[in-house]
Amino acid sequence: MQTAELESVERSAIRKVAVRLVPFVALMFFINFLDRTAISFAGPNGMSKDLGLTAAQFGLAAGVFFVGYIVLEIPSNLALHKFGARRWLARIMVTWGIVALLFTWVSSIPGLYTLRFMLGVAEAGFFPGAILFLSTWVPARHRSHILALFYLAQPLTIVIGAPVAALLINAHGAFGLAGWRIMFFGVAVPAILVGVIAWFYLVDRPSQAKWLTPAEQDWLTGTLAEEEQAKIASAQPHTLRPGAALMSGRVWMFALMYFGLIYGLYALAFFLPTIIGGFEARFGTHFNVFQKGLITAIPYLPAALALFLWSRDATKRGVKAWHIGIPALIGALSIPLALYMRSPTTSIAVVTITACAIFAALPNFWALPARFLSGAAAAAGIALINTIGNLAGFMAPYITGLVKDATGSYQAPMFIVGAFLLTSSVLAFAIGTSARQPVKDTTVPVGLQPRSHTK
């Protein structure tokens, strides 16, 4: 096949993947993130009062989700590698939808803790499984762009989900239920429905996709196989095993970098509605439930734009360490300033800068680990990184609530967020520096070393 024909097949194949798979998997991610953060809308809108939650108890309830998630994270991702994404992602989604539905009738703090833990168990493996699934459909040079399109679902979850959650909460009294209970019901049902659809809609590999032409199937299958063989050829046999990824020093550096980014993400996601609810006491303002939902959504629309534009630059240049390090540094410097502003407008403006920084870094981060790992090691390594990141998902809301209760304000917790984001920035630049030099440390397996274009 001529070069021009190959380029045409490549463009067509990537476009079809972007149109047929990415929006659906992004929809799954949209519902996933909305279900796990629904508690952030419920808390300041009746749930904390009805159940008698302190800030620390609310933070623990938000964070205990990640304990259940972590317990089954790596086993779930290995199961996806064994049984296929179609079956496993659909199973995960239906299971978490059923658990999410039970929040409608929660009546005690222990019951809330239990359901949050079980929701984490049910969702375990979804996010790294989705990342792994999309990574097996596109070659490395297109991966950053595809993952950025997928990751747009996360900020857009708040842009769309916050007003929707507010509308559901405003249905207070319908069916004899409090508004926050109706909200939980309303965001749980779509997970079950889309999970069932996923069983029939998703395809595990390009060779099974009837919506690709034979030439497109051959190109995707051949290119992906060549990349896989290149990784295997550069690796020692033992480095392809899952245990090798778990013992890699550089994989752990990625994990700690991701920890800081996720700490910032979930401190913002779980407590921003509560902080906005506190504007009345700080500034003498008053917003109804729907207005609070709209204000919560404000930082995430520019964040979605920043994510898209920053990732497009990363795709054009090739993902560099500074594509993660610079946004993390901006987030680290901006987030502590938000609570020192003297009006709701300036407070939200600074929070918007932080949200843009976090979301600019995250999709570009995930483009890097796939360069290091292959086969079952990829499943284990990506799951490990996400597991460590999700420790931050537990710690961020709990520590934020605990320190707020101890100090009486959210200022000290936001400095902690800034410190973790700063750590991520330092690690990103450190990895960029080490990747430009030969790696001779025997603690880093040969098969897990980066290619020369990682900077």
N, C-alpha and C positions, 0 to 999 in steps of 0.2 A: 504494500500500500504506500502511495506517495505521501510526502511530508504534509502537503496541504490537506489531503484526505484524512490523515491521522489527526491533525489539528482540529478539523471539522468534527470528527467523531468524538474527540476529547471534549470539545466545547459542548456538544450535544449531550453527551453522557453526564457531564457534571451539572448541566442545566436541568436535566430530568431528575437527577438525584435531589437537587436543590428544591425542585418543585414538588416532587412526589413524596419524598421521605421527610425532609427537614421540617416543613410546616406541621406535619402530623406529630412527629416526635417532639417538636417545640410545643404543640398543644398539650401533649402529655406532661411536659415539664411545667407548663403554665399551671395546669391543674395541680401538679405535685407541689409546687412552691406555694400556691394559694392555700392548699389544705394544711401544709405544715406551718404556715404563718397566720392562719385564720385566728389563732388565739390572740394575736397582737391587736386585732380589731375587736374581739370579744371582751378582752380584759377591761379597757377603759369605758366600755359601753354596756356595763351591767354585770358581767360575769364576776369580776373581782369583788364587787359589792355583794352580789347574791351568794357567792361561796365564801366570802370573808377572807380574801387573799391579801397578804402584804406584798410589797414590791419584791422581796426575796422569794416568797412562795410562788408568785407569778413567774419570776425568773426561773425558778426550779422547774415549774410545770412546763415552761417553754423549752428548757434545756434538757429535761429528762428524755424527751423524744430521741435525742442523739445517742443516749446510752443504748436503747434498743436497736437503733440504727447501726451503731458500731459493732454490737455483738454479732450481727449476721452479715456485716458488710462484705468481707472477703469471701466467706462461703457462698453468699448469694451471687457474687460476680463470677466465681468459678463455675457455679451451676449454670449461669447464663452462657458461659463459654462452652459448657458441655451439652446443654439442651437446646440452645439457640435463642436468639433475642426475641423472636416473635412470641414463643410460648412464655418465656420467663418474664418479659416486660408486661405482657398482658396479665399474667398471674399476679404480679406485684400490684398492678393498678387496681384490679378488682378487689384484692385483699385489703389494700389501704382504704379504698372507698367504703367498704363495709365497716371498718373500724372507725373511720371519720364520721360515719352516720351516727354512731353511738354517742358522740359528743352532744347530740341534741338533747339527750336525757340525763347527762351527768348531774349529780346532785351533791357531791362532797369533794373536798380537797383530795383525799386518798383516791377517790374514783377518777378525778382529773389526772392525777399523777399516773395511775394505772393505764388509762386510755392513751395518754401521751407516750408512755413507754411502748405500748402495743402498736401505736401508729408508727413509731420508729422501726419496730420489728417488721411490720408489714411493708414499709417503704424501702427497707434495706436493699441496697444494690441498684436502685433505679437510676440514680444520677450517673455513677460510674459505668453502669450497664449501657445507658444511652450514649455516653461519650465513646465507649468502646465500640458500640454498634455503628455509629456514624463514622468512626475512624476506620472501620473495615470496609467502608463503601467508597472512600475517596483517597487518592494518592496524597502523599505528604504535602506537595506543593499547593494543593487546594484545601487542605484540612483547616487552616486557620480561618479561611473565609466561611466554610461550612459550619464550623463550631461557633463562629460569631453570629451567624444567622440563627442557630439553635439557641444561643445564650441570650438573644434579644428577648426571649420569652420571660426571662427572670425580671428585668425591670418593668417590662410591660405587664407582668402579673400585678404589680402594685398600681401602675397607671390605670389599668382597667379594673382590677380586683378591688381596690380600695373604695371607689364609688359604688361598685356592685354590692360589696359587703355592707356599705352604709345603707343602701336601699333595702337590703334584706333586713338589717337591724331596725330600720324604720317601720317594718311590717309588724312591729311589736303588738302582741295580743292575738294575732292570727292563729287559729287552731288552739287557742289557749296557751301559747308559748311566748316566752320572753323573746325580744328581738334578736339577742345574741344566739339563742338556740335555733331560731329560724335560719340565721346566717350559716351556722354549722351544717344544717340539713341541706341548704341550697348549694354549698360548695362541695358536698360529699357525693351527691348523686351523679354529677358529670364524670367523676372518676370511675365509677362502676360501668357507666354506659360506654365511655371511650375505651376502657380496658377490654370490654367484649369486642368492640370494633377492631381493636389492635390485633386480636387473635387472627382475624381474617385479612386485615389490610397489610400488615408488615410482611416483609420478605427478608430472609436471613442473609442472602448473598446475591450478587449481581447475576450469577448464572441462572437464578430462579425467577428473575424479574421479567415478566412477559411484556412490560411496558418499555423495555430496552430492546433495540434492534440487535441482531446477532453480532454485528460489528462493534456495537457499544458494549455488549456483554464481554466479548473477547478482549477489547481494549482494557476495560476495568479489571477483569480477572487477571489478564496478563501483567498489567502494570503493578497491581497489588501483589501478585505472586513474585515479581521481580524484586520489589522492595523488601518483601519478607525474606526472600533468599539472600539478599544483600546483608540483612541484619544477621541472619543465621551464619553466613559465611564469615562475618567479622567477629563472631562470638565463639568462645570455647563452649563445648557441649553442655557443661554444667550451668552456664549462665542463662540458658533458656528455660530452666526450671523455675517455678514460682518462688522457691526458697531463695534463689539468687537475687531476685528483685527485692525481697524483704531484707536482705543483708547488705544491699548497696548503700554506701554512704551518700552518694549523690541523690538517690531516690529519697533518702531521709531529709536531705536538704530541701528537695522539692516539697516534701510533706510539711516541713516547718514553715516554708514560705507560704504554702497554701493555708496553713493554720492561721497566720496573721491576717490574710485576706478575708478568710471566712469569719474570723473574730469581728472584724469591722463590719462585714455584711450583716451578720445576725444581730449585733448590738444595735445597728441602725434599723433593721427590719422589725425586731420585736419591740423596741422601745420608742420609735419615732411617734407612733400614734399616741402613746402615753405622754411623751414630751409635749406634743402639740396640745393635748388635753390640758396640760399645765400652763399654757399661755394665758388662760383666764386669770389665774392667780398672779402670774408674773407681770403681765402687761395690762390687766383690766379689760381684756377683750372677751367676746363671747361668740362661739361658733356652734351651730347645730351639728348633729351627727353627720349629715351629708356634706356640710362644709368642711368638717374635719377630714372626711374621706378624700375630698378634693385636694385639701392642703397636703395630706399624706402622699398623694400621687405626684405633687409638683416636682420633687427632686428627681423622680424616676424617668420622666419623659426626656429631659436633657441627658440623663444617664444613658438611655437607650441610644440617643444620637451619638454621644461620645463613644459608646461601645462600638457602634457601627463604623464610624469614621476612623477611630484608632486601630481597629482590627483590619480595616481596608488598607491602611498604611502598612500594618504588619504583614499583610498578604503581599503587598507590592515589594517591600524590602526584604521579606523573610523575617520571621519572628526573631527579635533580638532580646537580650536580657533587659535592656532599657525600656522595652515595651511593657514590662511588668514593673521595673524598678522606679521609673519616673512617676507613674500614677500612684503607686504605693506611697511614695514620698509626699506627694501632694495631699493624699488622704491623711497621712500621719500629721501633717502640719495644720490642716484645716479643721479636722473634727473637734479638737479641744476648744477651738475658738467659737463654735456655734452657740454655746450657752453663755458666752460673754456679750453677745449682741444685745442691743437695747430695743429691739422691736421684733415682732413676728416676721416681718419681711426680711430683715437682715439675717435673722436666725435661719430661716429657710434657705436663703441664698447661700450661706456657708455650708449648710447640710447638702445642698445641691452639688456644690463643688466636690464634697466628699463622696457622694453617690456616683458622680461622673468618674472620679478617680478609681473607685473600687471596681466598677463595672467595665472600665477600660482595661484594667489589668486581668480580670478573671478569664475571659475566653482565650487571650493570648498565652496565659499560663498553661492552659491545657494542650496547646499545640506542641509544647516542649517534651513532656514525658513520652509521647508516642515515638519520638526519635530514638529513645533509649531501649525500649522494651519490645519483645516479640512473643507471639503465641500465648501460652498460659502465663508466662512471666508478665506480659502486658496486663492480663486480667488481674493478677495478684498485685502488681506494682501500682496500677491506677487505683485499685481498691484500697491499697495501703495509704496512698496519698490522700484519698478522699476520706478514709477513716480518721487519719490524724487531723485533717481539716474539720471533720465533724466533732472532734473533741472540743474545738473552738465553738462549734454550734451549741454544745452543752455549757461550756464555761462562760461564753459571752453574756447570755441573758442572766445566768445565775449570779455571776460576779457583779454585773451591772446592778441588778436588784439588791444584792447584799450590800454593796458599797453605798448605794443610794440610801438604803435604810440606815446605815451607820453614819453617813455624813449629812443627810437631809437634802441633798441635791444630786444632779446628774453630772456635775462638773468633773469630779474626781474620776468617775467611771469613763468619761470621754477621754481623759488623759491616758488611761490604761489602753483604750482602743488605739489611740495615736501611737503608743509605744509598740504595740504589736504590728501595726502597719509599717512602722519604721524598721522593725526587724525584718519584715518581708522585703522591703526595699534593699536593705543591706545584703540579704541573702541572694537576691536577684543579681545584683552587681557582682557579688562574689562568684556566683556560678558562671556569669558571663566572662569574668577574668580567667577562671580556671579552665573554661572550655576552649580558650585560645591557646592553651599550653598542653603538651603531651601529658597524659595521665599515667603515672608510673606507680601510684599507690595501689598496692595489691588488695586493699579493701574495696576497690571499685572494679567489679568484673569487666573484662574487656568488652563483652557484649552489651554493657550498659553505658559505654562511653559515647559522648555525642559526636556527631559528624562535624566537620570543620566549619560549616556555615553557621553554627550556633554561636552567637556573639552577645 
